[in-house]
Amino acid sequence: MSEKHEHDPSPQTPTPSDDEACSSSTPSSPVPPDDHSIPDGGYGWVIVFGVFTINAFTWGVLASYGVYLAYYLSHSIFPGATSLDFAYIGGLNFGLSMLLASPVTYLVRRFGTHVPMIMGVCFQTGGFVAASFAKEIWQLYLSQGVLVGLGVGFLFIPSVAVTSQWFDKKRSLANSINSSGSGIGGIIISLATTPMIMHLSLAWSLRIIGIVSGTMNILATCLLRNRNHIVRPPMHPFDVRLLRRLPVSLLLAWGFFSMLGYIIILYSLSDFGRGLGFSATQASSITALVNAGTAVGRPCLGVLSDRYGRIEVAGLATLSTSIMVWCFWIPAQGYGLTAVFAILAGAVVGVFWMSISTLSVEVAGLAELPSMLALAFGIIVLPTTFTEVIALKIRQPHSSRPYLYPQIFTGLAYTAASGMMFALWIVLRRRKRLVEVR
């Protein structure tokens, strides 16, 4: 199916909105060649830079919420707010952005790539600026929760499938560089957030993040060009027929279980440090170290994936995360071991984000990629929305080890995810052997 679309001799005319949406701001931006083959480079590297920037100023910004969460939990800013309220707000960022996968996929099919992404810039920037004026907890729900979540979804969903259309042999490397953008952005924002709160104010830190991220996302959006007129993906918002395929179900199960652990590590480490007596600077630096590991680790995983196999490397990365939780995070009682865990786990903990696009191509084909991604992001809505709520519910604030139960929960989640990926590897390996025999 995907080969037919890639080499169709009569490609459709590109959607006007994709070519014209940013023409006023980038009149001389290069237009990629109308070539039926996969370039595996060229303008594709500009696409990588654009998607890298979007990841830096969407997911990288969300990664800094762990710093805000620790601040909210230790300061009585909003009357009547509980720790679960702040957990729900962080969950809304991820959950709502993933819930938008199907409707945004439809909007991309209808209006092209740029229109939904410009809407996303408005939502995300407006959310942070509105949050800076919030006085009641419901206002924070709507601004830093709902609007920011909408913004990330409208920016990320249209951009996530574009890079794979420009690369073949280097597809994992390109997508891993994209994904490492969240690490770079997370380092910058995490390290900048606490000083801004301390020296400016909570309100101005939110405004600055909103304005800077909005500016960078506009520039990145104008660089993106998809190849839908060549690949011609069906782009079904929710193609349930894919669920009949066992490899697809196993891949989705892997994503579900890995997200159960990922959210806890990303959001809880800063408050975990506070619970052990770390200073505010040390606690925020732990979140930055996770993102530093992400920035370095994901490109390395991409190189390994292209060389040794995408299923194999994703499975080993998932298993490594599980081992690190059991061997490093659970025994951690001081800053040193916690920092080691943050760096090492950061390199592999978000393997879902860097590999879901390439793995979707492996199990469903390039033409089905947008539909497959819509399913994958829909499946992880529940874990991304409610996992941190579960973590704060089962933690024991007055214990000497307040996060022991969330840590065990995280280890079990990644162990289960490793099992799903191992099962997927076995199924695909057996099917390959059957094809070779025939």
PLY file of the C-alpha trace (Angstrom):
ply
format ascii 1.0
element vertex 438
property float x
property float y
property float z
element edge 437
property int vertex1
property int vertex2
end_header
0.00 0.00 0.00
2.68 2.49 1.06
4.81 1.71 -2.04
1.92 2.41 -4.32
1.38 5.81 -2.77
5.05 6.71 -2.80
5.51 6.03 -6.50
2.11 7.01 -7.85
2.73 8.68 -11.26
-0.04 11.26 -10.77
0.42 12.92 -7.41
-2.22 15.27 -6.14
-1.74 19.02 -6.12
-0.38 20.23 -2.78
-2.87 21.75 -0.38
-2.71 25.54 -0.95
-2.59 26.28 2.77
0.65 24.35 3.11
2.43 26.44 0.49
0.83 29.80 1.19
0.18 29.96 4.93
3.60 31.43 5.73
4.43 33.00 2.37
4.14 36.52 3.72
6.68 35.91 6.45
9.08 33.67 4.48
8.81 34.73 0.81
12.16 33.27 -0.12
11.94 30.01 1.81
13.04 27.09 -0.38
10.42 24.75 -1.70
11.42 21.09 -1.72
11.70 19.36 -5.08
8.61 17.62 -6.41
10.34 14.23 -6.33
8.64 10.87 -5.96
11.65 9.29 -4.26
12.38 9.75 -0.57
15.13 12.42 -0.43
16.82 11.02 2.73
18.28 14.46 3.34
18.37 17.76 1.46
15.52 19.97 2.59
14.72 17.17 5.01
17.40 18.54 7.35
15.57 21.86 7.40
12.48 19.89 8.36
14.48 18.25 11.15
15.53 21.67 12.45
11.93 22.90 12.35
10.48 19.88 14.16
13.40 19.94 16.63
12.48 23.55 17.48
8.80 22.71 17.86
9.62 19.85 20.22
11.94 22.13 22.21
9.25 24.74 22.75
6.30 22.41 23.28
7.41 19.22 25.06
10.52 20.94 26.40
8.32 23.60 27.95
5.99 20.96 29.38
8.99 19.16 30.88
9.57 22.23 33.04
6.17 21.77 34.66
7.89 19.56 37.23
9.57 22.74 38.50
6.24 24.56 38.65
4.64 21.55 40.32
7.25 21.54 43.09
6.74 25.29 43.55
2.95 25.00 43.66
3.12 22.14 46.17
5.40 24.09 48.52
3.62 27.47 48.31
-0.02 28.28 49.08
-0.73 30.41 46.02
-4.25 29.38 45.04
-6.86 29.27 47.84
-8.39 25.83 48.36
-6.14 24.10 45.80
-4.85 20.61 46.58
-1.88 18.65 45.31
-4.23 16.67 43.06
-5.35 19.88 41.36
-1.79 20.66 40.28
-1.30 17.05 39.15
-4.44 17.25 37.01
-3.18 20.46 35.40
0.07 18.78 34.40
-1.88 15.76 33.17
-4.10 17.98 31.04
-1.03 19.25 29.19
-0.20 15.76 27.96
-3.63 14.14 27.91
-5.46 16.88 26.05
-2.71 17.23 23.47
-2.94 13.50 22.75
-6.75 13.53 22.75
-6.55 15.98 19.85
-4.77 13.49 17.60
-7.86 12.49 15.60
-9.49 15.94 15.17
-6.17 17.60 14.33
-5.41 14.84 11.79
-8.73 15.71 10.15
-7.86 19.42 10.16
-4.51 18.69 8.51
-6.29 16.69 5.81
-8.78 19.54 5.33
-6.60 22.67 5.65
-2.99 21.51 5.40
-0.20 21.54 7.96
0.24 25.23 8.73
-3.28 26.34 9.70
-3.64 24.00 12.73
-0.07 24.81 13.81
-0.65 28.57 13.79
-3.75 27.91 15.90
-1.51 25.92 18.26
0.88 28.85 18.65
-2.04 31.08 19.65
-3.38 28.53 22.15
-0.05 27.81 23.84
1.14 31.42 24.05
-2.28 32.57 25.23
-2.35 29.81 27.85
0.91 30.85 29.49
0.09 34.54 29.41
-3.38 33.90 30.83
-1.88 31.68 33.56
0.27 34.60 34.69
-2.92 36.45 35.68
-4.62 33.47 37.36
-5.85 34.05 40.92
-8.09 31.01 41.35
-7.30 27.36 40.71
-10.01 27.02 38.04
-8.31 29.79 36.10
-5.04 27.84 36.19
-6.93 24.75 34.97
-8.19 26.64 31.92
-4.94 28.45 31.13
-1.85 26.41 32.03
-3.90 23.22 31.73
-6.42 23.37 28.87
-5.04 26.14 26.63
-1.43 24.98 26.85
-2.54 21.39 26.21
-4.50 22.52 23.15
-1.50 24.45 21.90
0.90 21.52 22.20
-1.54 19.19 20.45
-2.16 21.57 17.53
1.59 22.08 17.09
2.88 18.56 17.65
0.34 16.37 15.83
0.75 17.99 12.36
4.56 18.03 12.65
5.27 14.54 14.02
4.76 12.62 10.77
6.52 15.07 8.44
10.13 14.02 9.09
9.49 10.36 8.24
8.28 11.46 4.79
11.73 12.93 4.05
13.94 10.06 5.27
14.31 6.32 4.76
17.70 4.89 5.78
18.29 7.76 8.21
14.69 7.87 9.47
15.45 6.86 13.07
18.38 9.29 13.30
16.29 12.17 11.97
13.38 11.44 14.30
15.68 11.02 17.30
17.25 14.41 16.61
13.74 15.84 16.46
12.86 14.19 19.75
16.04 15.43 21.44
14.66 18.93 20.97
12.41 18.31 23.96
15.54 17.63 26.00
17.33 20.80 24.90
14.21 22.87 25.48
13.65 21.16 28.81
17.20 21.99 29.97
16.85 25.66 29.05
13.38 26.14 30.49
13.96 24.06 33.63
17.16 25.92 34.54
15.60 29.29 33.72
12.28 28.81 35.51
13.44 28.86 39.13
15.67 31.98 38.72
12.83 33.77 36.91
10.39 32.92 39.70
12.88 34.00 42.38
14.13 37.22 40.78
11.13 38.32 38.71
7.94 36.55 39.82
5.84 33.51 39.03
3.68 35.63 36.73
6.57 37.01 34.69
8.18 33.58 34.35
4.97 32.33 32.74
4.73 35.35 30.43
8.33 35.08 29.28
8.02 31.36 28.56
4.80 31.95 26.62
6.22 34.75 24.46
9.57 33.07 23.74
7.98 29.70 22.90
5.37 31.37 20.70
8.00 33.25 18.69
10.15 30.17 18.13
7.18 27.99 17.18
6.01 30.50 14.56
9.45 30.50 12.92
9.61 26.70 12.97
6.11 26.32 11.54
7.01 28.42 8.53
9.87 26.05 7.66
7.75 22.88 7.52
6.73 21.32 4.20
5.03 17.94 4.07
5.09 15.46 1.17
1.45 14.38 1.44
0.94 15.13 -2.26
3.49 12.39 -3.02
2.95 9.89 -0.19
-0.82 10.47 -0.31
-1.63 9.01 3.11
-5.30 8.15 3.77
-5.11 10.11 7.06
-8.12 8.48 8.72
-8.63 10.25 12.07
-9.31 6.95 13.88
-8.84 3.87 11.72
-10.01 1.02 13.97
-9.20 -1.51 11.24
-5.55 -1.17 12.22
-6.43 -2.60 15.64
-7.10 -5.98 14.02
-3.37 -6.38 13.41
-1.55 -8.04 16.32
1.68 -6.01 15.86
-0.32 -2.80 16.01
-2.03 -3.86 19.26
1.29 -4.81 20.85
2.88 -1.51 19.84
-0.04 0.43 21.31
0.14 -1.61 24.54
3.86 -0.78 24.77
3.05 2.91 24.47
0.32 2.71 27.11
2.47 1.03 29.75
5.59 3.10 29.07
3.61 6.33 29.50
2.46 5.17 32.94
6.07 5.34 34.07
7.27 8.23 31.92
4.92 10.84 33.36
5.86 10.01 36.95
9.59 10.32 36.26
9.18 13.55 34.30
6.88 15.33 36.76
7.79 13.86 40.14
11.59 13.98 40.32
11.71 17.64 41.35
9.21 17.16 44.19
10.91 13.85 45.04
14.08 15.86 45.64
12.20 18.36 47.79
10.93 15.46 49.88
14.52 14.35 50.51
15.51 17.86 51.61
17.02 19.21 48.39
17.08 22.98 47.93
14.84 24.58 45.28
17.84 24.95 42.97
18.90 21.32 43.43
15.34 20.08 42.87
14.96 22.03 39.61
18.43 20.89 38.48
17.25 17.26 38.71
14.57 18.01 36.10
17.22 19.72 33.98
19.48 16.65 34.25
16.66 14.44 32.94
16.40 16.71 29.93
20.18 16.74 29.51
20.12 12.95 29.32
17.31 13.21 26.77
19.24 15.66 24.60
22.29 13.36 24.43
20.63 9.96 24.57
17.97 10.23 21.89
20.29 10.93 18.93
22.47 8.03 20.10
19.42 5.77 20.20
18.55 6.94 16.71
21.94 5.95 15.32
21.71 2.56 17.05
18.16 2.04 15.78
19.12 2.60 12.15
22.05 0.21 12.53
20.76 -2.57 14.77
16.98 -2.44 14.37
14.26 -0.09 15.56
12.21 -2.69 17.42
15.29 -4.12 19.13
16.68 -0.77 20.31
13.29 0.49 21.53
12.83 -2.72 23.51
16.28 -2.53 25.10
15.78 1.13 25.99
12.49 0.30 27.69
14.04 -2.58 29.62
16.97 -0.34 30.62
14.58 2.22 32.07
12.92 -0.47 34.16
16.29 -1.66 35.48
17.34 1.91 36.33
14.19 2.50 38.34
14.76 -0.63 40.43
18.54 -0.25 40.80
19.05 3.53 41.02
15.88 5.49 41.76
14.29 3.34 44.45
17.52 3.10 46.52
18.26 6.86 46.07
18.40 8.76 49.37
20.60 11.72 48.38
21.37 14.13 45.57
24.23 12.12 44.04
22.39 8.90 43.17
19.26 10.84 42.21
21.34 12.92 39.76
22.89 9.77 38.27
19.45 8.26 37.78
18.16 11.49 36.22
20.93 11.58 33.61
20.87 7.88 32.73
17.09 7.54 32.72
16.70 10.77 30.76
18.59 9.16 27.87
16.06 6.34 27.47
12.92 7.17 29.44
11.17 8.94 26.54
11.95 6.32 23.90
8.25 6.34 22.95
8.44 9.90 21.65
11.55 9.41 19.54
10.55 6.04 18.08
6.75 5.94 17.75
6.85 7.41 14.25
9.47 4.97 12.93
7.93 2.00 14.75
4.53 2.87 13.28
6.08 2.70 9.81
7.61 -0.69 10.73
4.26 -2.23 11.72
1.81 -0.40 9.43
3.70 1.20 6.52
4.49 4.80 5.57
1.11 5.55 4.00
-0.70 4.54 7.20
1.60 6.63 9.42
-0.81 9.54 10.19
-3.65 7.11 11.00
-1.34 4.98 13.11
-0.07 7.99 15.05
-3.63 9.13 15.70
-4.33 5.74 17.26
-1.09 5.74 19.27
-1.70 9.18 20.71
-5.32 8.36 21.45
-4.27 5.26 23.41
-1.99 7.23 25.73
-4.57 9.86 26.67
-5.51 8.09 29.91
-2.00 7.41 31.24
-0.71 10.88 30.39
-3.72 12.57 31.99
-4.09 10.61 35.21
-0.75 8.98 36.04
0.66 11.89 38.02
-2.65 12.08 39.90
-2.19 8.42 40.84
1.41 9.10 41.88
0.47 11.95 44.22
-2.42 9.93 45.58
-0.27 6.94 46.56
2.72 8.91 47.81
3.15 9.27 51.57
4.16 12.91 52.26
4.97 12.34 55.95
7.05 9.19 55.40
10.84 9.10 55.24
10.42 7.75 51.68
7.34 9.59 50.37
7.69 8.41 46.76
8.36 4.72 47.38
4.98 3.52 46.06
5.10 5.75 42.93
8.62 4.45 42.31
7.47 0.83 42.49
4.51 1.67 40.23
6.93 3.19 37.69
9.20 0.14 37.75
6.27 -2.23 37.18
4.96 -0.09 34.32
8.26 -0.17 32.44
8.67 -3.88 33.10
5.25 -4.49 31.52
6.15 -2.23 28.58
9.34 -4.24 28.04
7.24 -7.39 27.84
4.98 -5.86 25.19
7.94 -4.85 23.03
9.53 -8.29 23.40
6.27 -9.88 22.25
6.16 -7.52 19.26
9.73 -8.50 18.33
8.82 -12.21 18.44
5.69 -11.72 16.28
7.50 -9.69 13.60
10.45 -12.09 13.59
8.15 -15.11 13.06
6.29 -13.35 10.25
9.55 -12.47 8.56
10.64 -16.09 8.69
7.33 -17.22 7.17
7.78 -14.79 4.30
11.33 -16.01 3.72
10.15 -19.64 3.66
7.48 -18.84 1.08
0 1
1 2
2 3
3 4
4 5
5 6
6 7
7 8
8 9
9 10
10 11
11 12
12 13
13 14
14 15
15 16
16 17
17 18
18 19
19 20
20 21
21 22
22 23
23 24
24 25
25 26
26 27
27 28
28 29
29 30
30 31
31 32
32 33
33 34
34 35
35 36
36 37
37 38
38 39
39 40
40 41
41 42
42 43
43 44
44 45
45 46
46 47
47 48
48 49
49 50
50 51
51 52
52 53
53 54
54 55
55 56
56 57
57 58
58 59
59 60
60 61
61 62
62 63
63 64
64 65
65 66
66 67
67 68
68 69
69 70
70 71
71 72
72 73
73 74
74 75
75 76
76 77
77 78
78 79
79 80
80 81
81 82
82 83
83 84
84 85
85 86
86 87
87 88
88 89
89 90
90 91
91 92
92 93
93 94
94 95
95 96
96 97
97 98
98 99
99 100
100 101
101 102
102 103
103 104
104 105
105 106
106 107
107 108
108 109
109 110
110 111
111 112
112 113
113 114
114 115
115 116
116 117
117 118
118 119
119 120
120 121
121 122
122 123
123 124
124 125
125 126
126 127
127 128
128 129
129 130
130 131
131 132
132 133
133 134
134 135
135 136
136 137
137 138
138 139
139 140
140 141
141 142
142 143
143 144
144 145
145 146
146 147
147 148
148 149
149 150
150 151
151 152
152 153
153 154
154 155
155 156
156 157
157 158
158 159
159 160
160 161
161 162
162 163
163 164
164 165
165 166
166 167
167 168
168 169
169 170
170 171
171 172
172 173
173 174
174 175
175 176
176 177
177 178
178 179
179 180
180 181
181 182
182 183
183 184
184 185
185 186
186 187
187 188
188 189
189 190
190 191
191 192
192 193
193 194
194 195
195 196
196 197
197 198
198 199
199 200
200 201
201 202
202 203
203 204
204 205
205 206
206 207
207 208
208 209
209 210
210 211
211 212
212 213
213 214
214 215
215 216
216 217
217 218
218 219
219 220
220 221
221 222
222 223
223 224
224 225
225 226
226 227
227 228
228 229
229 230
230 231
231 232
232 233
233 234
234 235
235 236
236 237
237 238
238 239
239 240
240 241
241 242
242 243
243 244
244 245
245 246
246 247
247 248
248 249
249 250
250 251
251 252
252 253
253 254
254 255
255 256
256 257
257 258
258 259
259 260
260 261
261 262
262 263
263 264
264 265
265 266
266 267
267 268
268 269
269 270
270 271
271 272
272 273
273 274
274 275
275 276
276 277
277 278
278 279
279 280
280 281
281 282
282 283
283 284
284 285
285 286
286 287
287 288
288 289
289 290
290 291
291 292
292 293
293 294
294 295
295 296
296 297
297 298
298 299
299 300
300 301
301 302
302 303
303 304
304 305
305 306
306 307
307 308
308 309
309 310
310 311
311 312
312 313
313 314
314 315
315 316
316 317
317 318
318 319
319 320
320 321
321 322
322 323
323 324
324 325
325 326
326 327
327 328
328 329
329 330
330 331
331 332
332 333
333 334
334 335
335 336
336 337
337 338
338 339
339 340
340 341
341 342
342 343
343 344
344 345
345 346
346 347
347 348
348 349
349 350
350 351
351 352
352 353
353 354
354 355
355 356
356 357
357 358
358 359
359 360
360 361
361 362
362 363
363 364
364 365
365 366
366 367
367 368
368 369
369 370
370 371
371 372
372 373
373 374
374 375
375 376
376 377
377 378
378 379
379 380
380 381
381 382
382 383
383 384
384 385
385 386
386 387
387 388
388 389
389 390
390 391
391 392
392 393
393 394
394 395
395 396
396 397
397 398
398 399
399 400
400 401
401 402
402 403
403 404
404 405
405 406
406 407
407 408
408 409
409 410
410 411
411 412
412 413
413 414
414 415
415 416
416 417
417 418
418 419
419 420
420 421
421 422
422 423
423 424
424 425
425 426
426 427
427 428
428 429
429 430
430 431
431 432
432 433
433 434
434 435
435 436
436 437
